[in-house]
Amino acid sequence: MQFIRIIKGRLHGFNTDVIGFEQSLRKHLKQSHDRALILGTGGAAQAVAYVLSSLQIPYYFVSRKTVSKTKDALEYKDITTELLHRHRLVINTTPLGMYPDIHIAPPLPYEAVTPEHYFFDLTYNPPKTEFLQLAEAKGAVIENGYDMLIIQAEESWRIWNDNSNQ
């Protein structure tokens, strides 16, 4: 969530995606989750990338089309079983699988998913997207975006109701 607040006559921008994602992610994060795939390239994906960078976890952005000529961007067709074996943290920042299109999942080689993987979906409706169901069926740790949403709401409340800086 992004918003602007006036404090002492000046505009201040806030993004609660970062704090919400980081606190939610840490619940199941292990040392073996040392490389990540970020599915999507929008604003939420940028917040996820910021958190991963701060945690020193290298990542690739994954998109349905070429978004960049840099080394940190891939297309879904580039995701092989070998690549997925090396990247045990997979974060979906796209709306794929969100209500009402709940039977859609990002096109990944789900047969390569193991119990060592951690799949995080920023979507929370439905609570267990097709993306999460496919990963869970292979034994992966899964998390949806509900806790992230709650943390963001609490942080937004704190920011809006902090009168010490006015």
N, C-alpha and C positions, 0 to 999 in steps of 0.2 A: 504494500500500500504506500502510495506517495502522496504527500500533501505539503502545503506551505503554511507557516504560522508567522504572524507578526510578533516579534519580541523586541521591546525597547525601540519601536519604530522602524525596525529592519525586518526584511523578509528572510526566513530561514526555511530551507527545504529538509524534509525528512523522508526516509524510506524504511519502513518497518519490515520489508522482505528479508533484509540481511539478518537482523536479530532473530526473527521468527524462524528462518531456515536454519541458522547456525545452532540455535538451542534445540530444535527438533532433531537435526542430523546427529548431534553428539550422543543421543540416547543409545544408538546402536553402532556407532563408528568404532572400528577396530584398526589396529596398525596395518592389517592386510588390505584395508580399503585405501590403498596408496595411489591409485590412479582412477580417474572418473570419466564418464561420458555424460555430457549434459545434452539432453534431447530438447532441441528448440534453441532459438536465438533471440527471443524477445526480451522485454524488460526483466521478467522474473529470472530468465537464464543469466542475465548480466549480474543480478544480485547473487545468484548461486555461484557464479564464477568468482565474484569478489570474495565470498566466504571460502571457497576452495583455495584460492590464492593465499588468503590469510592463514589457512591451515597447511599451506605448502603441499597441496595435493594437485599434481598436474592433471590436466583435463583436455578433452576435445569437445567442441560443440558439434552436434550432429543435427543435420537439417535435411529436408527432402530435396533441396536444391543447393547448388554451390553458393555459399554466402561469402566466401572469402578465399583468397589464394594463399592465405597463411597456413602454417603447419598445424594450427589449433582448430581447424574446421574440417569435418568429414560429411559425406552424404550417407544416408542409411545403407545404400548399396555397398559402401566401403566397410561395413561392420561384419567382420568374419568371426567365426568361432574362436580363432586364435586371439583376435583383438579383444573379444568379450572375456576370454579367460584372463587376460592381463589387466583388464579394467573391471574391477570387482565392485565398483560403486557406480550405479546408474541412476541418474536423476531425470525424471520426466517433467519438463516445464511447459509442455504443450497441452492443448485442450483435448487431445485424443483420449477417448474413453469416458469423457465427461457426459453426464446426462444431457440430452436424451440418447446420444450415440454410444451407449455403454458397451457395445460389443466390438469396439475398435481398439486396437493396440498399436503402438509404434512397431514398425517392421524390423524386428531383431531376430537373430538366431537363438531363440529361447532354449533350444536343445543344449546350448553351451552353458546355461546358467547352473550354478552349483550352490551348495549351502554356504560357501565362502562369499557369495555375492550379497550386496545390500542394495535393494531397489527402493527408491524414494519417489513418490508421485506427489507433486504439489496439489493435484486434484483431490478433493475429499467427497465428491458426490458423483458416483456412488462411493461408499467408504472403501470398497475394494474393487478397483478398476480391473479391466481385462489385463492390463500391463502387470499389475500386482498379482493377480490370480495366476498368470502364467509363470511368474517368477517364484511364487510361493509353492506351486506344484513341483518345482525343481529343488525346493528346500531353502531358497534364499530368504534372508531377513527382509521384511517389507515394512514400509511406513507410508501412510498417506499424509496429506497436507492439513489434516484437522488440527493437530497440535500447533502447527505453524500459524494457522489462522487465529487460534486462541492467544498465542503469544503476541502476535501482531496487534490484536485488539487491545490487550492489556498494555502494550507499549504505547499505542496510540492514545489510550485513555490517560496514561501517565504524562505524555507530552502535552496533550491539550489541557490538562488540569494542573500542570505545574505553573503556579503563579509566581514563583521565586524570581523568574527572569523578566517579568513584565515591567 
